[in-house]
Amino acid sequence: MAVGKDKYFAWDYSEKSDILNVHKVSKKTSGSAELGDFTVDFDKNGNVVGIEIVNASEFFKLVSIDKEQLENIKEAEIILQKRGEYMLVCIKLVLPKNIERVIPLPATVVNEAMTVTASA
């Protein structure tokens, strides 16, 4: 299992379950939205605070990132890019050999004012 943390984000990738989690440090999840293999977590104000990707190796293979690279992530970050009235959710990964990749989630963009479903 690959696990890491910096000042702003914590991440872990489990090769056994093939799940990548990236989450803002010290932020609690109040709700989430499932978008296929992606779960986007929100705080009580509707801000994106985490992302979970199941079948991560299959998704990242589409952008030429292999399982070995996922097992050795050096840094991970959630990036929100404003697109008109919407936010595009991306994951930035720093991989071995300091290769940096910013990958948008292939799903509907998330509106900042979106109502979130409270988690159990």
Secondary structure, DSSP 8 states (H G I E B T S, - for coil): -EEEE-SSEEEEEETTTTEEEEEETT----EEEEETTEEEEE-TTS-EEEEEEETHHHHHHTTT--HHHHTT--EEEEEEEEETTEEEEEEEEEEGGGEEEEEE-SS--B-TT---EE--
